[in-house]
Amino acid sequence: MFSILLFGAPGPWQVVIIVALALLLFGGKKIPELMKGLGQGIKEFKKATKEEEPSGNANPQKELES
């Protein structure tokens, strides 16, 4: 986040270079596995945040109406 504020958002050529370096470092077969793991992690995080309810009364508006 700090680097985006400092240097600005990466342009299209910077994105191409980053993708090319990732392919060189990890190889073509490893990239889909990494992305699949990242996607599963994001799904689990979203599921955990949805399941977690705030402590106390689930509907504070009903408490005010009573």
C-alpha positions as CSV (number, residue, x, y, z in Angstrom):
1,M,0.0,0.0,0.0
2,F,2.8,2.4,0.9
3,S,4.6,1.8,-2.3
4,I,1.5,2.6,-4.4
5,L,1.2,5.9,-2.6
6,L,4.9,6.6,-3.0
7,F,5.4,5.5,-6.6
8,G,1.8,5.4,-8.1
9,A,0.0,2.5,-9.5
10,P,2.0,0.2,-11.9
11,G,1.5,0.8,-15.6
12,P,0.8,-1.8,-18.2
13,W,4.5,-2.4,-19.0
14,Q,5.4,-2.8,-15.3
15,V,2.6,-5.5,-15.0
16,V,4.0,-7.3,-18.0
17,I,7.5,-7.3,-16.5
18,I,6.2,-8.6,-13.1
19,V,4.2,-11.4,-14.8
20,A,7.3,-12.4,-16.9
21,L,9.5,-12.4,-13.8
22,A,6.9,-14.6,-11.9
23,L,6.9,-17.0,-14.8
24,L,10.7,-17.2,-14.8
25,L,10.9,-17.7,-11.1
26,F,8.0,-20.1,-10.5
27,G,7.5,-21.7,-13.9
28,G,4.3,-22.1,-15.9
29,K,3.1,-25.1,-14.0
30,K,3.4,-23.6,-10.5
31,I,1.5,-20.4,-11.2
32,P,-1.9,-22.0,-11.5
33,E,-1.3,-23.9,-8.2
34,L,-0.3,-20.7,-6.5
35,M,-3.4,-18.8,-7.8
36,K,-5.7,-21.7,-6.8
37,G,-4.3,-21.6,-3.2
38,L,-4.7,-17.9,-3.1
39,G,-8.3,-18.1,-4.3
40,Q,-9.1,-20.8,-1.7
41,G,-7.5,-18.7,1.0
42,I,-9.7,-15.7,0.0
43,K,-12.8,-17.8,0.0
44,E,-12.1,-19.2,3.5
45,F,-11.4,-15.7,4.8
46,K,-14.7,-14.3,3.4
47,K,-16.6,-17.3,4.8
48,A,-15.0,-16.8,8.3
49,T,-15.9,-13.1,8.3
50,K,-19.5,-13.8,7.3
51,E,-20.0,-16.6,9.9
52,E,-18.6,-14.4,12.7
53,E,-21.5,-12.5,14.4
54,P,-20.9,-9.4,16.6
55,S,-21.0,-10.1,20.3
56,G,-24.0,-9.2,22.3
57,N,-27.5,-8.7,20.8
58,A,-27.6,-9.6,17.1
59,N,-30.3,-6.9,16.4
60,P,-29.7,-3.8,18.5
61,Q,-32.8,-2.1,16.9
62,K,-35.2,-4.5,18.5
63,E,-33.7,-3.7,21.9
64,L,-34.4,0.0,21.3
65,E,-38.0,-0.7,20.3
66,S,-38.9,-2.7,23.4
